[in-house]
Amino acid sequence: MKMKTLIILFVILSTSFSFSQTRWYSDLYDYSIEIPNGYNKSKIVSSNVDFKANNGLNSIVIVVKSISTEYTNYTIWDMLGNLETFGADWELGAKEYMDNPKFLKYGKTNLSNLETFWYDYTTDNPKLYSKNYQIKKGNKLYTITLTCKFKDYNNNSSIWYRFKEQISL
């Protein structure tokens, strides 16, 4: 009986260490996230990017923008405008920066108890799948983009789900 208990304890401990996550805190914007196992924090190359981590072509990017005071009382839905045309408008604008962007779907959810707009899209060369979340809190607009190889989307879904559920804004 003792040997069986020891084996179970060993399996539990070794499993918990292999899936351990790292908590990261933004000193600038007072939020925290859980960095998925295997992702490494990357050098930030843009002024609005507050966090970036990669695991090969898999990436997590968090952009934070300050909103002018005239828009502080607006909801995320007021700021987005017409959701019926959002996808077509987004594709048109994205063509300048991305190779063959395709807007797939969108919806509403809650992250960190805040109303959140999300949408999925793909790009080519290489073929990538991205999920984008936009959250407004006070005078800040948070944009979180999760990206992976198109063929790996199903494998990354659980990582992304855990990541978005662990955000604390």
C-alpha positions as CSV (number, residue, x, y, z in Angstrom):
1,M,0.0,0.0,0.0
2,K,2.8,2.4,0.9
3,M,4.5,1.8,-2.5
4,K,1.3,2.5,-4.4
5,T,0.9,5.8,-2.5
6,L,4.5,6.8,-3.2
7,I,4.0,6.1,-6.9
8,I,0.8,8.1,-7.1
9,L,2.5,11.0,-5.2
10,F,5.5,10.9,-7.6
11,V,3.2,11.0,-10.6
12,I,1.3,13.9,-9.2
13,L,4.4,15.9,-8.3
14,S,6.2,15.3,-11.6
15,T,3.1,16.2,-13.6
16,S,2.5,19.4,-11.7
17,F,6.1,20.5,-12.3
18,S,6.1,19.7,-16.0
19,F,3.0,21.9,-16.5
20,S,4.0,24.8,-14.3
21,Q,3.4,28.2,-15.6
22,T,5.1,31.5,-14.9
23,R,3.1,34.5,-13.7
24,W,4.1,37.9,-15.3
25,Y,3.0,41.3,-14.0
26,S,2.9,44.5,-16.1
27,D,4.4,47.3,-14.0
28,L,3.1,49.9,-16.5
29,Y,-0.5,48.8,-16.8
30,D,-1.2,46.8,-13.6
31,Y,-2.3,43.5,-15.1
32,S,-1.0,40.0,-14.9
33,I,-1.0,36.9,-17.1
34,E,0.2,33.4,-17.0
35,I,3.0,32.6,-19.6
36,P,2.3,29.2,-21.0
37,N,4.9,26.5,-20.5
38,G,7.5,26.5,-23.4
39,Y,6.9,30.2,-24.2
40,N,9.8,32.7,-23.8
41,K,9.3,36.4,-23.2
42,S,10.6,38.2,-26.3
43,K,12.2,41.6,-26.9
44,I,9.5,44.3,-27.5
45,V,9.9,46.1,-30.8
46,S,7.0,48.5,-30.8
47,S,6.0,51.4,-28.4
48,N,2.5,50.1,-27.7
49,V,3.5,46.4,-27.2
50,D,3.6,45.7,-23.5
51,F,4.3,42.0,-23.6
52,K,5.4,39.4,-26.2
53,A,6.2,35.7,-25.8
54,N,7.1,33.1,-28.4
55,N,7.3,29.3,-28.8
56,G,8.5,28.9,-32.4
57,L,5.8,30.5,-34.6
58,N,3.3,30.4,-31.6
59,S,3.1,33.9,-30.0
60,I,1.2,36.0,-27.5
61,V,1.3,39.7,-27.9
62,I,-0.4,42.3,-25.7
63,V,-0.8,45.8,-26.9
64,V,-2.0,48.6,-24.6
65,K,-3.1,51.9,-25.9
66,S,-4.3,54.9,-23.9
67,I,-7.7,56.3,-25.0
68,S,-8.3,60.0,-25.2
69,T,-10.4,61.3,-22.4
70,E,-13.4,62.0,-24.7
71,Y,-13.8,58.2,-25.2
72,T,-13.3,57.1,-21.5
73,N,-17.1,56.7,-20.9
74,Y,-17.6,54.7,-24.1
75,T,-18.0,51.0,-24.0
76,I,-15.9,48.6,-26.2
77,W,-19.0,48.2,-28.4
78,D,-19.4,52.0,-28.9
79,M,-15.7,52.2,-30.0
80,L,-15.9,49.3,-32.4
81,G,-18.8,50.7,-34.4
82,N,-20.8,48.5,-36.8
83,L,-20.0,44.9,-36.1
84,E,-21.9,43.9,-39.3
85,T,-19.1,45.5,-41.4
86,F,-16.2,45.0,-39.0
87,G,-14.8,41.9,-40.7
88,A,-14.8,43.4,-44.2
89,D,-13.3,46.7,-42.9
90,W,-10.7,44.8,-41.0
91,E,-9.6,42.7,-44.0
92,L,-9.4,45.8,-46.2
93,G,-7.1,47.6,-43.7
94,A,-5.1,44.4,-42.8
95,K,-4.1,43.8,-46.4
96,E,-1.5,46.6,-46.1
97,Y,0.3,44.8,-43.3
98,M,-0.5,41.1,-43.8
99,D,-0.3,38.5,-46.6
100,N,-3.8,37.4,-47.6
101,P,-5.7,38.2,-44.3
102,K,-9.0,36.4,-44.0
103,F,-11.5,37.4,-41.3
104,L,-13.2,34.2,-40.0
105,K,-15.6,34.9,-37.1
106,Y,-16.2,37.1,-34.2
107,G,-18.1,37.2,-30.9
108,K,-18.5,38.6,-27.4
109,T,-17.1,37.1,-24.2
110,N,-15.8,38.2,-20.8
111,L,-12.2,38.3,-19.8
112,S,-11.3,39.3,-16.2
113,N,-15.0,40.2,-15.7
114,L,-14.8,42.7,-18.5
115,E,-16.9,42.7,-21.7
116,T,-14.6,41.6,-24.5
117,F,-14.8,41.5,-28.3
118,W,-12.9,38.7,-30.0
119,Y,-12.3,37.7,-33.6
120,D,-10.3,35.0,-35.5
121,Y,-8.4,35.4,-38.7
122,T,-5.8,33.7,-40.9
123,T,-2.8,35.0,-42.9
124,D,-0.5,33.3,-45.4
125,N,3.3,32.9,-45.8
126,P,3.4,31.1,-43.4
127,K,-0.2,30.1,-42.9
128,L,-1.1,31.3,-39.4
129,Y,-4.2,31.3,-37.3
130,S,-4.8,34.2,-34.9
131,K,-7.3,34.9,-32.2
132,N,-7.6,38.6,-31.1
133,Y,-9.3,39.9,-28.0
134,Q,-10.1,43.6,-27.4
135,I,-10.9,44.8,-23.9
136,K,-11.5,48.4,-22.7
137,K,-10.8,49.2,-19.1
138,G,-11.0,52.8,-18.0
139,N,-8.9,54.8,-20.4
140,K,-6.9,51.8,-21.7
141,L,-7.6,49.5,-24.7
142,Y,-6.0,46.1,-24.4
143,T,-5.5,44.0,-27.5
144,I,-4.3,40.5,-27.0
145,T,-3.4,38.4,-30.0
146,L,-2.7,34.7,-29.8
147,T,-1.1,33.2,-33.0
148,C,0.0,29.7,-34.1
149,K,0.6,27.7,-37.3
150,F,-2.7,27.1,-39.0
151,K,-2.3,23.3,-38.8
152,D,-1.6,23.5,-35.0
153,Y,-4.7,25.5,-34.1
154,N,-6.5,22.6,-32.5
155,N,-3.4,21.7,-30.4
156,N,-3.1,25.3,-29.2
157,S,-6.8,25.9,-28.3
158,S,-6.4,24.5,-24.8
159,I,-3.3,26.6,-24.2
160,W,-5.1,29.7,-25.3
161,Y,-8.2,28.9,-23.3
162,R,-6.1,28.6,-20.1
163,F,-4.2,31.8,-21.0
164,K,-7.3,33.9,-21.4
165,E,-8.9,32.5,-18.3
166,Q,-5.8,33.5,-16.2
167,I,-5.7,37.1,-17.3
168,S,-6.2,39.5,-14.4
169,L,-6.9,43.1,-15.5
